[in-house]
Amino acid sequence: MTVAAADLGRHPDLPATSADPRSKRTVGWFGATALLPMVAAHVVGASAVDPVLDPISWYAFVPGGGELILAGGVVLAVLGLILTVRMYRAGLAVGAVPALAMIVFAIAMVLVGAFPTDPPGTAPTLSATVHRVSAAAAFCVLPLVGLSLERSIRHPRSSLPHGLRTAARALGVVVVVFLVVHLSLVFFADSGILAFGLIERIGFVIMIGYLFLLAATIDREGTNAPVQAGRSAWHEVSALGGGVGSGGAGAGAGALGRKAVEVDEPALVLSGSRSAGLAG
């Protein structure tokens, strides 16, 4: 890398890359919208469902509870599809795994609300089986999305990809606990095990937080951010070259500096402020 390109990393007044947080805003709006039906279901079923002992799916047995669960699931399904489109447009998703995982997540969230579970103490039905398998599938596929994106980001600009990998692994542990709870629910639905309601509600909050992290990674590591950084660097070096290049030698140095940055701009864009260390 040339000295002119490397020198850009030593200018403290060089504007930093500004990422558009539109995906985080989207998760914020959709997440709040999905939480509203869940809160409403807790209010409607406060006298019938214990939020610590009983699973969320039991709100389907109170008036309007099934519709509220379905509404929350549909909102999260649409959010998953929006994030899928954006991660591919940002150049972060590679191959079919992220798309397939998010499509499975979206379908599963709809099926969870469309197929209610069985009332306590009754024989299992097909509807309850679809409900439980869909709930488990929604949690199982999300870690695949984060791990796939983290592997595809070769030149991270922040610690978000590493955090996404850590969160994906942590979510995998939550999935194991979730599956254990759901398997217990199949055989011991009336046992009053504390984890039934508590783990599901914690898992729901973790899911929203994980989608926030996924959105932040899309905003910060997408292809739009380096274009802005490259343009800022170009204007900075052009201004420096123009100011110094009033004479013959200065003009030649300014032109040389602009040419050097123009040639090495892709490398500068990928490495950002770390280019100074690489060029030493």
Stockholm file with secondary structure:
# STOCKHOLM 1.0

chainA/1-280         MTVAAADLGRHPDLPATSADPRSKRTVGWFGATALLPMVAAHVVGASAVDPVLDPISWYAFVPGGGELILAGGVVLAVLGLILTVRMYRAGLAVGAVPALAMIVFAIAMVLVGAFPTDPPGTAPTLSATVHRVSAAAAFCVLPLVGLSLERSIRHPRSSLPHGLRTAARALGVVVVVFLVVHLSLVFFADSGILAFGLIERIGFVIMIGYLFLLAATIDREGTNAPVQAGRSAWHEVSALGGGVGSGGAGAGAGALGRKAVEVDEPALVLSGSRSAGLAG
#=GR chainA/1-280 SS CCHHHHGGGGCTTSCCCCCCTHHHHHHHHHHHHHHHHHHHHHHHTTTTCCTTTSCGGGGGGSTTHHHHHHHHHHHHHHHHHHHHHHHHHTTCCCSSHHHHHHHHHHHHHHHHHHSCCCCTTSCCCHHHHHHHHHHHHHHHHHHHHHHHHHHHCSSCSSSHHHHHHHHHHHHHHHHHHHHHHHHHHHHCTTSCCTHHHHHHHHHHHHHHHHHHHHHHHHHHHSTHHHHHHHHHHHHHHHHHHHHHTTSHHHHHHHHHHHHHHHHHHHHHHHHGGGHHHHHC
#=GC SS_cons         CCHHHHGGGGCTTSCCCCCCTHHHHHHHHHHHHHHHHHHHHHHHTTTTCCTTTSCGGGGGGSTTHHHHHHHHHHHHHHHHHHHHHHHHHTTCCCSSHHHHHHHHHHHHHHHHHHSCCCCTTSCCCHHHHHHHHHHHHHHHHHHHHHHHHHHHCSSCSSSHHHHHHHHHHHHHHHHHHHHHHHHHHHHCTTSCCTHHHHHHHHHHHHHHHHHHHHHHHHHHHSTHHHHHHHHHHHHHHHHHHHHHTTSHHHHHHHHHHHHHHHHHHHHHHHHGGGHHHHHC
//
